[in-house]
Amino acid sequence: MKRIPPDPSGEPDPLRVLTLDDLRRRTSMKWRTYPADVLPLWVAEMDVPLAEPVVRAVADALALGDTGYPAGTAYAEALAAFAAKRWGWDGLAVERTAIVPDVMLGVVEMLKLVTGPGDAVIVNPPVYPPFYSFVAHLDRRVVEAPLGTDLRLDLDVLEETFRQAVAGGRRAAHLLCSPHNPTGTVHTAEELSAVAALAGHYGVRVVVDEIHAPLTAGGVDFVPYLSVPGAENGLSLMSASKAWNLAGLKAALAIVGPAAAADLARLPEEVSHGPSHLGVLAHTAALTDGTAWLDALLAGLDDNRRLLAVLLAEHLPAVTHRPGEATYLAWLDCRALGLGDDPAQVFLERGRVALNSGIPFGTGGAGHVRLNLATSPEVITEGVRRMVAALA
């Protein structure tokens, strides 16, 4: 695949536009869960203004009263064009896509297609906590195949987990996070090909959450799972939600390989009623006309990754941190600080800074926190200062 790198956009860094006073006027989860004296660096919302093409698309629709039900394939066409340009992948076939309300509800629908009640769904902890709750609510069994100490997929562990999951003829699925949340790991083509080969050998179906795909660090290439050999029966979920901060404008796409087309055809028609029409318009505009804004964001996130590494080395050297290859999340190993299994609670109570506790991320999460880098350098600096103050 030939990937075309992003061009310098000339747009301002969206992470440096809004002030704390601006942000505290927001009414979403990030800014209203905790008291006003707490600095929120937790849930995956970005402290950015929206890309102008997105604002314009939604405003135009509202002015026209275009607030009905979603229709058509413009979203899928926009994602296919984006994938071809950004990742050199021309295998996203619009006819093998379906619109779904959001990525996690799409994951649930894909798992319904390829597994039954009581079947195993393999995850790679530490991993996005809703993988556990949504799968359990679906009446499937969560089975862990933890990442290795290098925070990458452990293929030996994965193979043994696959073998056990299908013992006795049971069906099983592998719910893969790519790029990986919370570690920011970007799986290589070789790793993904190995996953596909193991899944093919053991009859495990791979469902992959690729919501963070556009958010790679400079010099790092994202590889779509469906682009690797052996992934023809894979099922993917993608969205513009994370990269353009559109969580409140619900819309995502299920995308499948050619060998999974019959599975997708069994998706109930009513699933397409869940997405927001305004969400579809916003996501389509982001993918089509919001790439210059995205490039400015990516440059700002690279700066913030470097800033966090410097701040931790200077002020919290006992915290182990490997800058992520993607996402805007940082996974911090705080075990050497002696704060117990839930250092996030200590940072909140003593430092008045809100981070995600590592415990809900499963095996390997205790003693860790997840920090949201999608904010201004000043807020990151203040967040680290508050972490230090919690240790005094």
C-alpha positions in Angstrom: 0.0 0.0 0.0 1.3 3.5 -0.8 0.3 6.0 1.8 0.2 9.7 1.0 1.6 11.6 4.0 -0.4 14.6 5.3 0.6 18.0 3.9 1.4 20.9 6.2 -2.0 22.6 6.6 -1.2 26.1 7.7 -4.2 25.9 10.1 -3.7 26.9 13.7 -3.3 24.1 16.3 -6.8 23.5 17.5 -5.4 22.4 20.9 -4.3 26.0 21.5 -7.4 27.9 20.7 -9.8 27.5 23.6 -9.2 28.9 27.1 -10.0 27.1 30.4 -12.9 29.6 30.8 -14.2 28.5 27.3 -13.9 24.9 28.2 -15.7 25.2 31.6 -18.8 26.4 29.8 -19.1 23.0 28.2 -21.9 20.7 29.5 -20.5 17.4 28.3 -19.2 14.6 30.5 -15.6 15.6 30.6 -16.3 19.0 32.1 -19.4 18.3 34.3 -18.6 15.0 36.0 -16.2 16.6 38.6 -16.4 19.7 40.7 -15.1 22.9 39.1 -11.8 22.8 41.1 -10.9 19.5 39.4 -8.8 19.7 36.2 -10.3 17.0 33.9 -7.7 15.0 31.9 -9.7 11.8 31.6 -12.5 10.8 29.2 -11.8 10.8 25.5 -13.1 14.3 24.6 -10.8 16.8 23.0 -10.4 20.5 24.1 -10.8 21.8 20.6 -13.2 23.9 18.5 -14.8 21.9 15.7 -13.4 21.9 12.2 -15.1 24.6 10.3 -16.4 22.3 7.5 -18.2 20.3 10.2 -19.8 23.3 11.8 -20.9 24.5 8.4 -22.4 21.2 7.4 -24.4 21.0 10.6 -25.5 24.6 10.5 -26.6 24.4 6.9 -28.6 21.3 7.7 -30.3 23.0 10.6 -31.0 26.1 8.6 -32.7 23.9 6.0 -34.6 21.8 8.5 -32.7 18.8 7.2 -33.1 16.9 10.5 -34.7 13.7 9.4 -33.5 10.1 9.0 -30.1 9.2 7.5 -29.9 7.9 3.9 -27.4 7.1 1.2 -23.8 6.1 1.1 -22.0 9.5 1.3 -20.4 8.6 4.6 -19.0 5.3 3.4 -17.8 7.0 0.2 -16.0 9.7 2.2 -14.3 7.1 4.4 -13.3 5.1 1.4 -11.6 8.1 -0.2 -10.0 9.0 3.1 -8.6 5.5 3.5 -7.2 5.4 0.0 -5.4 8.7 0.5 -4.3 8.4 4.1 -3.5 4.7 4.3 -3.1 3.7 0.7 -6.0 1.2 1.1 -8.4 1.0 -1.7 -10.2 -2.1 -0.4 -13.0 -0.3 1.5 -15.9 -1.4 -0.6 -18.9 0.8 -0.1 -21.3 -2.1 -0.8 -19.8 -4.0 2.1 -20.6 -1.3 4.7 -23.5 -0.5 6.9 -24.2 2.6 9.0 -24.4 1.9 12.8 -25.2 4.2 15.7 -21.6 4.3 17.0 -18.5 2.1 17.2 -19.4 0.1 20.4 -23.0 -0.5 19.4 -21.6 -1.6 16.0 -19.3 -4.0 17.8 -22.3 -5.5 19.6 -24.1 -6.0 16.3 -21.1 -7.6 14.6 -20.6 -9.9 17.6 -24.3 -10.9 17.3 -23.7 -11.9 13.7 -20.7 -14.2 14.4 -21.2 -15.5 18.0 -24.0 -16.8 20.2 -24.9 -16.5 23.9 -22.1 -17.9 26.1 -19.5 -17.8 23.4 -16.1 -16.4 24.1 -15.0 -12.9 23.0 -11.2 -12.5 23.4 -9.8 -9.1 24.4 -6.2 -7.9 24.9 -5.9 -6.1 28.2 -5.2 -3.5 29.4 -7.9 -2.4 27.0 -10.8 0.0 26.6 -13.2 -0.8 29.5 -16.5 -0.8 27.5 -15.1 -4.0 25.8 -15.9 -5.7 29.1 -19.3 -4.2 29.9 -20.8 -4.3 26.4 -19.7 -7.9 25.8 -21.0 -9.0 29.2 -24.3 -7.2 28.6 -24.5 -9.1 25.3 -24.3 -12.4 27.2 -20.9 -13.4 25.8 -17.9 -14.5 27.9 -15.0 -12.1 28.1 -11.7 -14.0 27.8 -8.4 -12.2 28.3 -5.2 -12.6 26.2 -3.1 -9.9 27.8 -0.6 -7.8 25.9 3.1 -8.6 26.5 5.4 -6.6 28.7 6.3 -4.5 25.6 2.6 -3.5 25.4 2.2 -5.3 22.0 0.1 -8.3 21.1 1.5 -11.6 22.6 0.9 -14.0 19.7 1.7 -17.1 21.7 -0.8 -16.1 24.4 -3.3 -15.2 21.7 -2.9 -18.6 20.0 -3.4 -20.5 23.2 -6.5 -18.4 24.1 -7.9 -19.0 20.7 -7.4 -22.8 21.1 -9.2 -22.9 24.4 -12.0 -20.6 23.3 -13.1 -22.9 20.4 -12.6 -26.2 22.4 -15.7 -28.3 22.1 -16.8 -26.7 18.9 -17.8 -23.4 20.4 -17.7 -20.2 18.3 -15.5 -17.4 19.4 -14.5 -13.9 18.3 -11.5 -11.7 18.9 -12.4 -8.1 19.7 -9.2 -6.3 18.6 -8.5 -2.6 19.4 -6.5 -1.1 16.6 -4.8 1.3 17.4 -4.8 0.1 20.9 -6.5 2.0 23.7 -5.0 2.8 26.2 -1.4 2.1 25.2 -1.4 3.9 21.8 0.2 0.9 20.2 -0.2 0.7 16.4 -0.3 -2.9 15.3 2.0 -3.6 12.3 1.1 -5.4 9.1 3.0 -8.4 10.3 1.2 -8.5 13.6 -2.2 -8.2 12.0 -1.4 -10.8 9.4 -0.4 -13.2 12.2 -3.7 -12.5 14.0 -5.6 -13.2 10.8 -3.6 -16.4 10.3 -4.3 -17.6 13.8 -8.0 -16.7 13.5 -8.3 -18.5 10.3 -6.6 -21.6 11.7 -8.8 -21.8 14.8 -12.0 -20.5 13.2 -12.1 -17.4 15.4 -13.8 -14.3 13.9 -12.0 -11.0 14.2 -14.1 -7.8 15.0 -11.8 -4.8 15.2 -12.4 -1.4 16.7 -10.5 1.1 14.5 -12.0 4.3 15.8 -8.6 5.9 16.6 -7.2 5.1 13.1 -6.7 8.7 11.9 -4.8 9.7 15.0 -1.3 8.3 14.4 1.8 10.1 15.5 4.2 11.5 13.0 6.1 8.9 11.0 3.7 6.1 12.1 1.5 4.3 9.5 -1.9 2.9 10.4 -2.7 -0.5 8.8 -6.4 -1.4 8.4 -7.0 -4.9 9.5 -9.1 -5.7 6.5 -6.1 -4.9 4.3 -3.9 -7.7 5.4 -3.8 -11.2 3.9 -6.2 -13.7 5.6 -8.5 -11.0 6.9 -11.2 -11.5 4.3 -13.8 -12.5 6.8 -13.0 -9.8 9.3 -15.4 -7.2 10.5 -14.3 -3.6 11.3 -15.9 -0.5 12.9 -14.7 2.9 11.9 -15.8 6.5 12.7 -14.7 10.1 12.4 -15.8 10.5 16.1 -12.5 10.4 17.9 -10.3 12.2 15.3 -12.7 15.2 14.9 -14.3 15.2 18.4 -17.8 14.2 17.3 -18.9 11.8 20.1 -22.1 13.8 20.5 -22.9 13.5 16.8 -23.6 9.7 16.6 -22.6 7.8 13.5 -20.2 5.0 12.6 -19.6 2.5 9.8 -19.4 -1.3 9.9 -17.0 -2.5 7.2 -16.4 -6.1 6.3 -14.2 -8.2 4.1 -15.5 -10.0 1.0 -15.9 -13.3 2.9 -18.1 -11.6 5.5 -20.5 -10.0 3.1 -23.2 -12.6 3.9 -22.8 -11.9 7.6 -23.3 -8.2 7.1 -26.4 -9.0 4.9 -28.0 -10.4 8.1 -27.7 -7.2 10.0 -31.2 -6.1 11.0 -32.5 -3.2 9.0 -33.5 -1.4 12.2 -29.9 -1.0 13.2 -29.6 1.8 10.6 -32.3 3.8 12.4 -29.9 4.5 15.3 -27.4 6.9 13.8 -28.1 10.6 13.8 -28.6 12.2 10.4 -26.8 15.3 11.6 -24.0 12.9 12.8 -23.7 11.4 9.4 -23.5 14.8 7.7 -20.9 15.9 10.3 -18.7 12.8 9.9 -18.9 13.0 6.1 -17.8 16.6 6.1 -14.9 15.9 8.5 -13.6 13.1 6.3 -14.1 15.0 3.1 -13.2 18.6 4.0 -11.7 18.4 7.5 -8.3 16.9 6.7 -6.3 20.2 7.0 -7.8 20.7 10.5 -6.8 17.0 11.3 -3.2 17.6 10.2 -3.0 20.6 12.5 -4.4 18.5 15.3 -1.9 15.7 14.7 1.0 18.2 14.8 -0.2 19.5 18.1 -0.6 16.1 19.6 3.0 15.3 18.6 4.1 18.4 20.5 2.0 17.3 23.5 3.5 13.8 23.5 7.0 15.4 23.6 5.9 17.8 26.3 4.5 15.1 28.6 7.7 13.0 28.2 9.8 16.0 29.3 7.5 16.9 32.2 7.4 13.4 33.5 11.2 13.0 33.2 11.7 16.2 35.2 9.0 16.1 37.8 7.8 12.5 38.0 10.8 10.3 37.0 9.4 7.3 38.8 6.4 7.2 36.4 7.1 4.9 33.4 5.7 6.2 30.1 6.1 5.0 26.5 4.8 7.7 24.2 1.9 6.3 22.2 2.1 5.7 18.4 -1.5 6.8 18.1 -4.6 8.1 19.9 -4.4 11.2 22.1 -4.1 9.1 25.3 -1.1 8.4 27.5 -0.7 5.2 29.6 1.3 5.9 32.7 2.7 3.2 35.0 2.6 4.7 38.5 3.4 1.6 40.5 6.8 2.9 41.6 5.0 5.8 43.4 3.6 3.5 46.0 0.0 4.8 45.6 -1.6 1.3 45.5 -3.7 -0.2 42.7 -5.7 3.0 42.0 -3.3 6.0 41.8 -6.0 8.0 39.9 -8.0 8.2 43.1 -5.0 9.7 44.9 -4.4 12.2 42.2 -8.0 13.2 42.3 -8.3 13.5 46.0 -5.0 15.1 46.8 -4.1 16.9 43.5 -7.6 17.7 42.1 -6.7 16.3 38.7 -9.0 13.7 37.1 -7.3 10.8 35.2 -8.8 7.5 34.2 -8.1 4.7 36.7 -6.2 1.8 35.1 -8.3 -0.9 37.0 -11.3 -1.0 34.6 -8.9 -1.7 31.7 -8.5 -5.3 33.0 -5.3 -7.3 33.6 -2.3 -5.1 33.7 -4.2 -2.0 34.6 -3.7 -1.8 38.4 -1.3 0.9 39.4 -1.7 2.7 36.1 -3.6 5.8 34.9 -4.7 7.1 31.5 -4.1 10.8 30.7 -5.9 12.7 27.9 -3.3 14.7 25.9 -5.9 16.4 23.7 -5.7 19.7 25.4 -3.4 22.7 25.5 0.2 22.5 26.6 -0.7 24.8 29.6 -3.3 22.4 30.8 -1.0 19.4 30.5 1.7 21.3 32.4 -0.8 22.1 35.1 -2.1 18.5 35.2 1.4 17.2 35.9 2.0 19.9 38.5 -1.2 18.7 40.3 0.0 15.1 40.1 3.3 16.2 41.8 1.4 18.1 44.4 -0.6 14.9 45.2 2.6 13.3 46.3 3.6 16.0 48.8 
